[in-house]
Amino acid sequence: MPSQNVGTQLPANGNGAEAPELPQNSKPSVENMESHRPSQSQGDEKDAKSRFWATYTREATDHDGEFLEKYQSDMDIVLIFAGLFSAVNTSFIVNMQSNLNPDPMNTTNVLLGMLLQAANSSFVPPSNLPYAPWQGPSTSVIWVQSLTYASLCASLLAALGAVLGKQWLSNFKRSCRGTIDDRGRQRQMKLDGLRTWHFDSVLQFLPSLLQISLLLFGVALSASMWTMSATIAIIIITSTTLGFTFYLTIILASLMAADCPFQTPGSIALRALGRSILHYYPSLQKHRRNFSKVCLSFALYIPFKIISTLNTISQQLTPSASVAQPTDAPCIRWIIESSSDPDIITTAASFVPEVEWLPELDISTLLLQLFDTFLRCFENNYLEQLMLVPPRRERAIACGKAFLHLYIERKSFLNSEDSPFPVSVCEKDIHKLIWVHHSDQEISFICYLIFEVVLGRDSPTRLYQPNIPDTFLCWMSHPLLHRLNDSRYSSFWHERALDAIARILVNPLPPRNVLANCFMASRMLLGQFTERDAILKVTKSSTTALGILLEDIMKQESLEQSAIVLRLLEPLGVVLEVDEYRQIAQHRRVAEWGLGVCKTFVRSAGQSQDTQDAIWNDARTVLHFTVIVAGDGPIDQGDARPAWHQGRSRLSIQEPADYGWLIDYIIHYHQSDHIAVIDAMTVLSQLPQVKFSPSRNPAVVEVMVSSLALEQPLALRNAALGAAHACKKIIFGDTYMPPHLFSDFSSVLHSTLTNSESPRQHLLCLKILYSCAKSEAWKAHIFGHGQHSSHLHIANTFPYPGVDPLSSEQLALYIIANLQVMQELSDHPLDLPNANSCQMLVQKAWHSLNVRQTGNLKETIEHLSAFTKDCLNEGTIRGTDDLISSIRQTLRGGSDIRGTGAVNDLLLCIADFNS
């Protein structure tokens, strides 16, 4: 692990250009990698989901059956009672209807009395008062009639409510189509709607409405009968009073005892009101001096609630492009809160970390249920210490993880004084968790972490056990984000997060959402704030998170953040082994940034003697990360494949620069760390133009000779050949070199040609040998050690099976060029390959020049022309039409390849051959 005590800061990305977007046709390969890895977390997630929905469906079926049966029977009773009572009420109303109109018999009697008095003056009428018109019903009659009609209206409204209630229940019972989880979410959305709109209260109010109707009818009947017969009225009043007293008694009894069987809607409403008063009583006591403010706030709450309700209705009526989809969180909350079966709670709790929990969702009861279930997994020993009951281990882990997941997430949205969990109620039990004695690391971690996050105090987790258990790493990647994003806890969780990221980002890689969590946590470690809405999402984009993280890494300048970056590079390198993620880094030019950082470290290593070893280690970390980013993945020492395939360099370096620091890096590590040397030589081989001081040439050649030895790892030999080919102009342009290095270098090249079966190694050796021929100091030494025989062996075994046409044609071209150079340097004629090999080599060589007329191939045209002319004159090869056509097209390609002696001689030879 790189040292954090480094006296050099990471340079920021100084190019100032925005990173180009990822191409649309890029082929992601992380799915292929994840499909071949035994992802236990994905399997556990799928099993937990299937178990949860199976349990949810079973519990929902039982609950809905009881719910529908209860309210269907209640509505039937309300309908029957309302119908019968309305009929009785109506009959009484019909009988009392006459009291609202004048009595025609009274008028008739008055008129008859007046007629009798007129006919017989001796007749004395019952009253001397003159006839007066009817003034309307009396006040008592109006009140009696009003109570009677109110009673009838109440009963009819109860009947209407019962009819509507049966329709509402039918709508709730109606199920939708889809998968089992889709049906479950739709059902939970309906159930939450019942709670939000107080469906229970509405249906429970209907029997209360009938009871009110009955009370009004009794009062009206008593008042009406009082005017006719006091004796009968007393009997009715007594019966009504006894019934009302009995009703009040059972309400008081149900309020006093929760187990009282005489529960009514009134008692339930009063009990809820009492709980609300007790809940807010401490707050009222605390603010009793500001009682006027409290009253004012309460008075303002009513219009605020009305306005917010109207606003909600307007939002619901406004067309929206996006419709909120039901989530799994309410389903989990319902099944945990409504069930007392620990197995069902365990099944639901295991699914809690896989679900997105919205901040507006009330989970206080859910947290309390989870904590109680977790606590019931322990028993007290004789010392009053908690001991885990072994059969309940899985239940304890599931409920403990669910509790911590929800508590840490919800706590990040609250201030330091508030808590989503009633700590005062369970504080004594939480203190017991610190003394749990168990050898199980996972159980101990959960107990210690509950003590730490709930009470906010030091625990053995901080003092002795800072690391997260391996099985909890993927789960803890989400709570880590909330802790790191909260300034109250982030300082302590930094080390824990770095350790977790290093242990999560290993092969095989975790699921994408866990990768995204690690990338976001890395940004927070670098001091970057992240929106909480982005943290809450369970399904996150790992590619987007990685791109943002890489940009932040390249901007870091402070010493503290640079130390964190160095610790993050190694685990990030494992992620960038996947082609999809590596393309993101390549498009952001992370490799160029890495070279700049490594250059800074290497140059500062010689200036700081105290931290020299630490700086070299940091340089090694950065360079290895750079090779992974710009290459095709990491390589081992014995890996036969190159770190980068042949072709255009992936390093976007436009101007040549002095890479003497890279040579110093190779010299420093070549005897101690083969991987570091492989990385440096790989980078060196991919630079578009290598430049360093010639004074380093002897050391470079000595390192090349040592690295190309047959006993060295294959990957080191591959990298050394690539580096030697990249540096050939500088190496062979130096006239001074210790004599033994000429011989040693020629010897290792001959050994590579003789013992290697790699076409790539052969091609690089041939190119290097051809470059040696241009140096007067080297060509006298380079063609010793049996180079001619090794070339003949390669030529006679040509072509290689399975080699791409480009490499095959270049091999043929440089075999011929080197054979011709050796012939020119020799005092006597040298042997040539057999006729068939010569024909194939010459044909492919000219085809290579004809199709790919590049500068590095044109340099061989003179030697190829001389070799072809000699073979044609000696009859070793045949002048076929295809060969003659390729030669003419090549030589016609430009004036820069015509006019030399060998080319002119070949043209004359072809002309003579055709004639």
C-alpha angles and dihedrals in degrees: 000000000000118000119255093209097082125149093210129076125217110256116237122243101274102185091090091204124127115248113253119246121261111264116256094230096055111130114230114215102179090095090059091050093048092046091060096045121085095242104193093179092057091048092048090049092052093046092047090050095049092046092049096051092046089052092043093052092050094048093043091052091053093044095047092047092055092041094051094042092052097049095037090056091044091052091048090052091048091050094049095045093043091051095049094042093048090054092051092045092049092053091054091047090053091052093048094043092092091065089070093060131055115269108247090204091066092056091046092052093050092050092048090051091053092050092050091049091051092049096043118027091192089066112104115207119223091247134028092208115110120242113278127191120252112273098201134264121321124256093254091054091051092051093047092049091046092053091048094051091045088054091051093047091050093052092047091049089051089052091049091048090050091053091048090045091057089052091050091050091051090052090051091049092052108099128209129228126255140074123331093262092047090053090046093052092048091049092049090049089055091047092050088049089055089054095043093051094040094242092169092054092050094051093041089052092062095072088044088054089055090048090052089047090053092049092051091049091051092051092047092047092049093050093046094049091047090068091052106035126001093197094057090041091056091054091051093045091050092051092047092048092049091050093048091047091050090051093051090047095055090046091054091044092052090048092051096047125033091202093056109125094213096085117159134176088256094055091047092052093047092049091052090049091051092052091052091051092049091047094053096036095089090051091051091048091050092051098035090123089059094048093136091056090050091051091047091050090050091049091050092048093072097059089040090055091048092050093046091049092051090047091052091050091050091050091051091050093047112092111247129196092216124048119204111247121219114256134210096243097083089049091054092045092051096049093047095045096044099042130075095184107109092208091056091046090050092052092050093043092055088060096050098090091052095060134077112241115204116218093235092060111103109230102163093108090043092054091049092050092049093049092048091050090048092049092050088062088074133066131203117248126208090279091054090250122139116251123187116242101228097221089055096055097106090047091051092050094047095047093041093051092046092049094049092044093054097037096051092045095048094041090061089065094053134069123253095268099049125077132189088218130061095249094173091059095050102028094108091052091047090054089056091059092069089064097051106133110204134134091219106108094200095053091045091050092052092048093048093045093051089053091048101046098036100044095026095225137126116276137173085270089071097036105041111003113044096152127088117236114258094244091054098050098096092044094047092052088084100046087046089066093056093048094047092047091054114079090208093069108015097094095062095039094055095086092041090051094049090050092048094049092050091052096043098049097067133109123309092043121227123241120296096257090055090049090052090050090053092049092049091047089052090054090052090051087057090055098259116144118226127202113251092227089062091050093050094059113101094198107057131171108252093191093054092046091049093050092052091046093052091051090051092048092055090052098054116116108157120098094236094050091045090058089052091049091054091053091049097051096074097054090040089054089061090055093048090058084082110087095225093056094039090058089057090055093045093053089052092051093239091155092060089050090051092053090051092051093047090049090054092050095048094049092047093048091076092048098052112054096175096060098026096121092047092050092050089051091050090050089051091051093051095046093049089051089050093053091052092049097049097033138061096270134295124314133209126225091258096041113126097203122085120248089237127027118237115269139070113357117254092213109099096214112144105177125051114249137184108272096182088121089064090052089050088051091053092047091049095053104029095099099038112033123032094183091057091049092048090053094050095045090048091055090045091054092054099049111113092224126009119212129176140135115290088225087078092057098096091050091046093051091047090053090047092051091049093047095047094056113122093239091061121096115275093240090055092051091049092051093045092053091050092049092047090051091050092049098040096108092054096040097047093039091065113094095194119072132140106266096237092059092063091057095040094051092048090049096054091047090052091048090052093051093046102042103029123088094189114114089205093056091046092052093049091048091050092050092048092049091050090052089051090059090065092060117080090204094052108034093070090060105030100071096057127092094064097298091151093056092048090052091050090051092052092045095050092049092048132156109052115222115246096011118139116249094247094057092041093054093045090050090054092048096051094042089057094043093051093045090052092048090052090049091053091049093047125088093215135038115281127216118265129213116268119283096259092050092047091050092051094043094050093045094051093042094055091044089054092053092044096052100033108036097179128151098250091054097044090063088073096053096099095051092043091051092050092048092048093049092050093048092048092049093048092044093239090131132030122240096232122181091248092053094045090048092051091048094050094046091050096047090045090056099089145348092241092073096044126077099047118122097245093047092049091048090052092050090051090047091052091048091051090045092054092045 
